[in-house]
Amino acid sequence: MTVPESRDVPDAPPSGPLEAVLGPLRAAIAHAASWSPARFERAEQIDGIAGLETVRNAVEALQAEWTLGFATAEAAHQTRNGQVEPEKIERSIGAQVGLACRVSPTEGRRRVRTARDLNDGLDHLRGLFGAGEVGGYRVSTVVGATSHLDARERAEVDRLLSDWDITRLGVGRLRDLARKFAAQVAPDKFRTRCAAARSGRRVTLRPAADGMTDLIAHLPAEQGAACYAALQRAFTEEQVKPAPMTRGRGQVMADTLVERVTGQTTAEAVGLQVQVVVPVEALVDPASPLPAEIPGHGPVPVDLIATAAGRKTWRRFVTRDGVVIGGDSKQQRFTGFLAELVRARDRWRCSEPYCDAPVRQIDHIRRRADGGPTTFDDGRGTCVLHNLLREDPEWTVERVPDGVRTTTPTGHRYTARRGR
């Protein structure tokens, strides 16, 4: 597992013009933090919460302006250096913004696109954002609903929205309103967008807390409704059986889904190999409080794994002090058990700071072309995006004493530390 750390560049307050921007903000926050909420009446505390929300929104809007400024400057820089592929430029910019904001590169890329579109036709919305009247989530909702429009069409949607007090609308109503106006302004584009969305149907698996997971089907509306109705019928059929009910609606629907998809007689009869990371302390001492971990899904009690029903096969990776114990290889590529060890050590998630995407590639920290060995210590799990970024000559990755350090095109350094 890797723990993201802030950039290795000294964390002292910036000097010069940048300090003129950030210094007063920090001072204002420090001043506000020096006042205890307990000194105010309840009504004033609510006013304070509302006021701080306005300030937070305004700061978020300011950050969006800086994001756009950086994206524009970085695109020009990369173009001057000979990079002419828009996809590679956008990928690099999004990843850099993600690191700066301490979020994933996908979220960084989304923020760049939001800042771009916000300044390309959505003037009324941008004004509300800058004044702190709406937050980033509402702004992203409108930007997403109008992403298929050009600047003129987006401006017309913005004008139609200005007739409404969108500051008092819930996110769902605002989304529906923006979509309605987008369809009204450009019906052909709306139809094309909906048709394209149907081709993007998919099923994904996301980790959830307490040994659970979320199986998500992204389907056309009528198909999703039909699936849900079928599961509801299964519960109704269960209700009329003479045997006493021992499961609730949600449990019956979930079990029915598993049984129909897998073809099993019961949901518990899972036939699957599950890889699990077990602390060596838990193997030596059954009373050890240290939990096991299903990589990519989080901790689970060791005894629950040992007694789980079904035909599961557990493949154990043993850890000491939170680090998977591994070995060497003379291979040139990460395959087989060595690849599984690297994935398990990185908990099946990309090893770059702030990125939670699943591991799709096993990368050499020191490039194979530069003499890097195909060993447990020289391997790291990455998502597709970060593996592609490695090929950008302005991005570098290197082993340092406390982990793996990534250096971005602006010279900022971010270290992912091994271990806890």
Buried (B, 14 or more C-beta within 10 A) or exposed (E): BBEBBEBBEEEEEEEEEEEEEEEEEEEEEEEEEEEEEEEEEEEEEEEBEEEEEBBEBBEBBBBBBEBBEBBBEBBEBBEEEEBEEEEBBBBBBBBBBBBBBEBBBBBBBBBBBBBBBBBBBBBBBBBBBBEBBBBBEBBBBBBBBBEBBEEEBBBBBBBBBBEEEBEEBEEEEBBBBBBBBBBEBBEEBBEEBEEEEEEEEEEEEEBEEEBEBEEEEEBEEEEEEEBEEEBBEBBEEBEEEEEEEEEEBEBBBBBBBBBBEEEBEEBBBBEEEBBBBBBBBBEEEEEEEBBBBBBBBBBBBBEEBEEBEBEBEBEEBBBEEBEBEBEEBEEEEBEEEBBBBBBBBBBBBBBBBBBBBBBBBBBBBBEEEEEBBBBBBBBBBBBEBBBBBBEBEBBEBEBEEEBBBBBBBBEBBBBBBBEE
